[in-house]
Amino acid sequence: MRPFHISLMVVFIAALLAPHSLRGRTLNDYNLNRPYADERPWHLGFSVGMNLMDLRFTHNGLTADDGSQWFMSQPDYSPGFNVGALASMRLSRYFSLRFTPGLYFGSRDIRFRETLSGRTERQNIKTTLVVLPIDVKFSSQRYRNSRPYLSAGVMPAFDVSRKGSDFLKMRSADAYLTFGLGCDFYLPYFKLIPEVKFCLGLADVLQHRRPDLDEQPGVAIMTQSLAKATSRMVVLTFYFE
């Protein structure tokens, strides 16, 4: 996990623990917005946000007959955009079950390097994901007009973008484990909920069988050099509930 991501997690965990260490005044001493909002069994809303998509490659060390070897990496990240809906069911005082379907638009800039000749290639993989996340949300005790939380769940995802005959081709279906942290902010008329979510892909998303490249062995060797490719994402979302 990158240092920036670790720092974010530390800040939010500290925020989760802070309300329990503050004593002496009760919630009734303050002007609370929407004091009974969390007692409702259902909550609906919508979301907008941005994402960073990543691919992790596992190479198999394949060497071609001419001695060449190809290696792939994603050195840069391009911010993407996401929109979605929110349906939340209250399970208890501290737990709720959330369903947050949406669309994630993003891209991955892949670099290819051949070690023998130093030749390089580049491919931009544009992605449109239909996501169906389900997660459990664990909230801390409310403090004034804020309530930090943690979440964990699973996220099936389906890439509906058009696939071209490129160096690498991705499968359409994937599944992620998700871990999130955020905070409910109680405003006079609605809740604003910023959240950072880390998504870890579980499946190999690379299409290994490429009959479209049978006549291009120099291109097919790039796919053949990979044992697998897995997805990663960091998603920043603003929910309006």
N, C-alpha and C positions, 0 to 999 in steps of 0.2 A: 504494500500500500504506500502511496506517495506521501511525503512529509506534510504537504498541504492538507491532504485528506485526514491524516492523523490529527492535525491541529484542530480541524473543524470538529471532529468527534470529541476531542477533549473538552472543547468549549461547551458543546451541548450537554455532555454528561455532567459537567460542573453546574450547568444551569438546571439540570434535573434535580441535583442534590441541594441546591441553594434554598428552595422554599422550606425544606425540612429543618434547616438550621436557623431559621428566622422565627423568633418567638416574641410574645409580648403584645402583639396586636392581631386581631382577628380580621377575616375578610369583611365583616360587617362594618369595620371602621373606615372603609374606603368606598368611593363611588364606583360600584361595579357596573360594567356594561354586560347586558344579557346574562344576569346571574343564574338563570335556570336553563340556559341553553343546553347544558350537558345532560339534563334529565330527560330530554326527548329520546325516544327509542330509535328514531331514524334521522339522518342528516343527508341532505343533497347539496350538490354544488358543482362547480366547474373549475378548470385549472388551465394555466398557461405557464410556460417555462422554457428552459434551454437544456441542451445535453451535449456531452462529449462522448463520441463513440470510438472504441479502440478494438484492435484485433491482436491477439497474441498467437504467434506462430511457433510451432514445434517442428524443427527440421529433422530429416532422417539421414542426412549426410550423403545423399545420392551423388555419385560422380558419373558424368556422362562419358561416353567412349573417348571423347577428345580431351578428357581431363577437367572439363569445366564443372563448376559448382555454383548453384544459385542460392542466395539468401534474401529473405524478405523481412521488412520491418515497417512500422508506422511511426516515423519520427515526429510528426506534427499532428495537432488536433484542430479540427474546424468545428466551431460551435454550431449546433443544430437547434431546431425549434420543436416544441411539443405542445399539444393541446389535448384536453381530456375532460372527463366527467368524474363525479365523485358520488358514491353511495356508501354511507357508513351506518352500521348497526351497533347500538350500544349493547355490550355483553355484561358489563358490571361497572362499578364506579371508576375503575382504572383501565379497563380493557374494552376495545371495540374492534369490530371486523370491518374492513374496508374493501370496496371494489372500485378500481379507478381505471376504467378503459380509456384508451386514447390513441393518438397518432404521434409517432416520433419521426421527424424528418432530420436526416443527418448525412454525413459523408465520411469516408475514411481514405486518406491519401497514402497509398502503399508505394514503397520504394523497393526496387529489385537491384541486386548487385551480384555480378558474376566475378568470382575471385581470380580467375586465371587471366582474363583480358581486362578487367576493370570496367567492363560494360555496365551501364545502368539503364533501367527502365522505370516507368512510373505509371500507376493506374489509380484513378479516383473512383471509388466505389460509392455510388449514391444509394441511399437506403431510405425506404419509407416503411416503417414498422407499424402494424396494428398490434397493440399490446393489451393484455387482459390481466392486470396485476390483482392479486388477492393477498392482503397482508393483515396481520394482527398488530394493533396499535396499543402500546402501553404508555399511558400518560401519568405524569407526576401529579401531586396535589396542586390545585390552582393557587397561584399567588397574584393577587390583585387582578390585572386584566391579561395575564399570560399564563400559559401552561405548557411547559416543554414535554416532549415525548420521544420514544423510540419505537421503531416498527421493524418487522421482519416478515417475509413472505416469499411467494413464488410468482413468476411473471411469464406466462406463455407469450410468444411473440411470432408474428408472421410478416415476412418481408413481401410487400405487394408491388415493389418497384420492378420495372422491366429489366430483365437480365440480358446483357449483351455477350458477344463472343470475345471476351477479354482474356488477359493472361490468367486471372483467377476468377472463378465464379462461385458465388455463395449459395447455400441452400436457403429455401424459403422459411423453414420452421426452426425455431430455437426456443429455449427455455432458460430462465435466469433464477438464481437465488437473489433476493433483494434484502438490503439492510438500510434503514433510513433513520434520520433524526431531524426533528423540526420543533416548531413551537406554535401553539394556538394563541393568536392575539385577538382579544375580544374588543371589537369596535362597536359603536352604538347600534349599527344596523346589520352587521354581519361579522363573521370571523375571517381574518386573514391568516393563512397558514403557510409560511415558507418552510420548505423541506429540502434536504439534500439526501439523495438516495444513491447507494452503490449497488450495481447490478453485475453479477458474476455469471457468465454463460456456462451452461452445463454440457452442451453438445458440441461436437465437431461440425462446424458450419461450412466447411469446404466441400465442394463437389469434386470428388476424386475421379469419377468416370467422365471423361471429356471426349466423346466421339466426334465432336465438332472440330477437334484439333488433330485428328488422325493424319491429316496431310501437312501438319505443321509441327514436326517433332521438336524443333527448336523452341517453340512456345510451350508445348505440352510438358517439357522437362521442368518448367517452373512449378506446375501443380504436383508433378511426381516427386519434387524435392521436399515436399511437406508431408509430415506425418499427420498433422491436424492443425486447425485454426479455431480458436475460441474467442467469443465476444466478451467485451467489458464495456460498461457504461457508467458515467456519473451524470446524474440528472438533478437539476435544480428546478423545483416546481413551486408555484404560488397557487394555493387553493383558495377559493372564495366560497365560503359555506354559509 
